[in-house]
Amino acid sequence: MSDIEVVRHPRARRMRLSVDPASGRVRLTIPRRASERAALRWAQEHHEWVAARRAELPRARPFDPGERVPVHGEQFLLLWDETAPRRVQRVGETLACGGPREGFSGRVERWLRAEAKRILEAETHVLANANGIHVERVSIGDPRSRWGSCSSSGAIRYSWRLILAPRFVLRSTVAHEVAHRRHMNHGPDFHALERELLGDDPGEARRWLRANGAGLHWFGRSVSDGAG
């Protein structure tokens, strides 16, 4: 294991190994005064445990011709035709794209990001405007640890990978972030408004993300990613 991330934690009392399910990265947390060399030797002794955890990681889902990708709750087959236009086109249950083969994956991901931005921006402003809530702007990124964030300035930022989740998950995340425009906390008033905005129980979406969220981070990645 040559790709171990060593983290010194001031409150750590013992060494701890973990494997990030979203990236496959191995993290070694050690006490502040521990010997890093000794800790790395200890981690190497647990290589079988790491291999077992990595074997449990979600399957990499590259954006290659012939693969299927979920978009807003529907499955689409990726098609490539070198003579077709480079722009990704949604045709029935397919996403078709031309141009050089080596750029296919990147063109598909850029289309997915643009689609995510379009839908998330529209959903956010419609919900906010209907409830008299001001949202300054909406943007997207690719964070590993959160699906959305809201700043006190009124800006909301989402993970573009929400476009790969079912529709109810995306809408629940939008309601969550819009609710933060009035309550920058997770107190009772926030949860009441979140449920009111969604018109349903957000628990189902949270459970879906806990069970399946890590897998969304493996779309667009090669099959060799995460291997030890």
C-alpha angles and dihedrals in degrees: 000000000000099000101067117144109216116208123185110211120193092214098042113117098183141016117275133188124205137169118218107231091206096054109012090235117150115228124196112196115196137176116268096255099036122122109257092205092054091045092053091050088052090050092051089055088060096052092121091057090050091048090052092050092048090050087060094055120114116271116265110249108199120196092245130143110275094027122115124229128190116234118186092330099319129100117234128191115225113230129187128197115170092208095052123092115282092235113098111246126197107223116173106301095345139084106214125194136170136192128082115346094231092064097046097099093049093050091051092049093048089052091050091049091050091048090049091051092049095049098039093048092049095045092048097050094043092052095042095046093048089057100040094252121142120224115185098200143334125225138166135224140159107255120169100212108040140036097210143001135195126204127207088245090067099257119136122198126191138188108255087220090077085084086070092056127082116279094252091057093053092047092048090052090051091051090049094054095041089052088056089063087075101028118034091193141056098251128133094274091053094050092047091053092044091056092044092052093047095043089218144058109291090203093090092058092047090052091049092052093048090053100037109015096096090057092060089065090061095062111106093021127118120248090249094062115111095019117139 
